[in-house]
Amino acid sequence: MAQNVISHLIHDRNARGHAKIGWLESYHTFSFSNFYDPNRMGFRALRVINEDRVIPGAGFSTHGHKDMEILTYVLEGALEHRDSLGTGSVILPGDAQIMSAGKGITHSEFNHSQTEPVHLLQIWILPDQQGLTPRYEQRAFPLEEKKNKLCLIAAKDGREGAVTIHQDVDIYAAVLETQNMVTYEVKPKRYAWLQIAKGSVTLNGQALSAGDGVQINGEESLTMVADAEAEILLFDLA
């Protein structure tokens, strides 16, 4: 297994793009909207990781997408979703929701609560082909499935109950109690991205906090230890 010398590139949380427009506060890991950084144009098929906080009752009015796999992962609160396929749902913490925009889809997303904010990650991944038929899928992953272990929440083949994504990527989630550890082997000719969603984690001796992302450039053995209660997403990418 490769050593950890130059195989990591940390995308510091404080270098993310930031936008605040009253009802929405958003941090952009990669170039998005008015934030542009030539060194932050995505990684492999991963194109967007936005950390959004939406005030009670507010949200994104109906808008369109095309040729993108859009994964929504709620950290706190509840997000209401409606789309042109006729889907109406509420996305809760622990859910994995995927919308394949394909040849074109419109949707809206609103904070489901009139009293509490909603905190979420919106993730965009380039599909492996264009012009797909739009689709929607959502599945709840109970805490027990993610507590101190990596749980597969999205995969190209939809195995192990994961939602299906039209790209060669496996997405894992874990909720780690303090000092608990998970490990992962990045295989040859694969890449990985680690996103710290909540709390703080040490990855192979490197301290990371919520909002940090780590680009892993090939074969490597990963050890992730929670310095404080944490929630992480790990992407295994072609």
N, C-alpha and C positions, 0 to 999 in steps of 0.2 A: 504494500500500500504506500502511496506517495507520502512524503513528509510534508509538514505544515510550514514550509519556509516562505514561499512566495505564492502559495496557492489561494490565498484569501485577498479579497479587496473589500474593505469595509466602507459602506455608504453611510456616513454619519447622519444621525437624525437631525442634527442642527444645520446640516447643509441642504436639507430638503426644501422644495418650494413651499410657500405658505400663502394662503388666500383666506381672507375673512370678509364676508359680505353681509353681516348682520345675522341672518338665519343659519349660515353655514360657515364653519371653520374647517379648512382642509389643508393637509400636508401631503406633498407630492414627492414620492421617492424618485420617480423618473420624470423627465420633461413632460409637461402637461399644461394645456391652456397657456397662461402668460408666463409660465416658468420654463426656461430653456437652459439646459446645460449640455453641451456636446458630449460630456463624459457620463451623462445620465439619460441615455436614449432607450433604456430597456436592457434586458439580458436574455440572450437566446430568444425563445418565443414569448418571454415575459415582457410585457410592454408598459403596464400601469400598475402601481400600487398606491392608491390614495387612501389616507386615513381621514375619515370625515366625521364631524360631529354636527348634528342637526338639532336645532331647538325644537321644543314641543310644537306639534301641529304643522310644521313647515316641511318643505322638501323640494325635490326636483320635479317640475311640471313635465308634461308629456314631451318627449324628444326622441330622436331616432338614432339607431346604430346600424352598422353594416359590417359584415365579415370580421367579427370579433367574438371571442368567448369571454363572457363577463361573469365573474364569480363574485358574489356578495357574501361577506362573512361578518356577522354582527357580533360585537364584543359586549355591548351593554345596551339595553333598551329593546325596541321592536321597530322594524321597518316594514311599511306597507307597500306592496308591489302590485302594479296593474300593467298589462301590456296588450298589444294588438292581437295576440293569440286568444284573448279572452281570459287569461290567467289573472286571478286575484288571490293574493296570499299575504301572510304576515310572516316575516323572517325574524326568528328569535336567536339569542345566543346559543351556539352549538349547532345551528343549522348550516348546511352547505347548500347554496342556491346557485345554479348555473343557468345563464340565458345565452343560447347560441343565436347571435344576431343574424348570421347567414346572409341571405340576399336582401334582408331588410326587416327591421322590427322597430316599433315605437313602444315606449313604456314610461311610466312615472314611478317615483319612489318618494314616499312621505313618512315622516315620523308618525308612527301609529298612535303615540301617546299625546295627550293634550297637556300633560304635566311633567313628563320626564324627557330628558334629551336622549338621543340615540347615537351610539358610537360604533362605527363600522369600518371595515376595510373593503374597498372596491378594487378588484383585481381584473385586469384585462390581459388576455393571452391571445396571440395571433393563431388562427386556426390553421390546420394542415391543408385546407383547400378552401377556395372561395365559392360563393354562391350556394351554400348549403341551405337546406330548409330550416327556417327558424324553429327553435324548440326551447322548452323551459323544463327544468327539473329541480326539485328541492327535497332534501332529506335531513332529518334530525339525527345528530350524533350525540347521544347522552354523555354526560361528563364521565361516566364510568368507562366509556370506550377510549377516552383521551387522557385520563388521569394517570400521570407518570408513565405514559407510553405514547408512541407515535401511532396515530390512527389515520388510515387512508381515507380521505374524504372526496377526492376527485381523481379519475384516471381515464385514459383513453378507452380502456375496455370495460369500465364500470365494475371491475371485480370487487369482491368483498363488500358489496353494498355501496360502493362509492358512486357519486354522481358521475355521469359520462361527460368527458370533455373531448372536443375534436382537435386533439394535439397530443404528441408523444410526451406527456408530462404526468407525473404522479405528485399529488399534493397531500401532505400529511399535516395534521394538527396535533398538538399536545398541550395539556395543562399540567404544569409541574409544580409540585409542592416544594417548599424551600429545601435545598440540598439534595433533591432527587435528580436523577440523571437519566438521559436517554442517549443511545448511540445510533449511528447510521453509517453505512458504508456506501460511498459514492463509487460506482463501478467504472471501469475503464470506458472511455469515450462517452461518459455522461458528465453532466454539470449539475450544480445545485445552487439554490438561493435560500438563505435563512432569513426570515423576517421575525423580529421580536415584536409581538403585538401588545403584550402587557408584561410588566415586571422587569426583571433583570436576569441575565443568563451569562455564564462563562462558556465560550466555545473554544475548545483546545487551548485554554489558558488566556483567552482574550475576553475581557469584560465587555458586555453589551447591555444596552438598556432599551426600553420600549421606543420604537421608531427606527432603531438601527436595522440595517439590512447588510447581509454579507454575501458577496459573490464568490462562489467556490468553483475554481477553474479546472475541474477535472478530478480524477481519481483521488480519493482521500477518505480517511477514517475520521468521523466527526463524533466528538463527545460534548454533550450539552448538559451543563449543571445549573440548576436554578439557584441563584444567589438570594432571591426572594421569590415569592409565588409568581409564576410566569405563565404566559401563553405564547406559543410559537407556531409559525407555519413554515414548513420545509417543502421546497419545490425540487423535484428530481427531473432534470430537463435533458432533452436530446442535444 
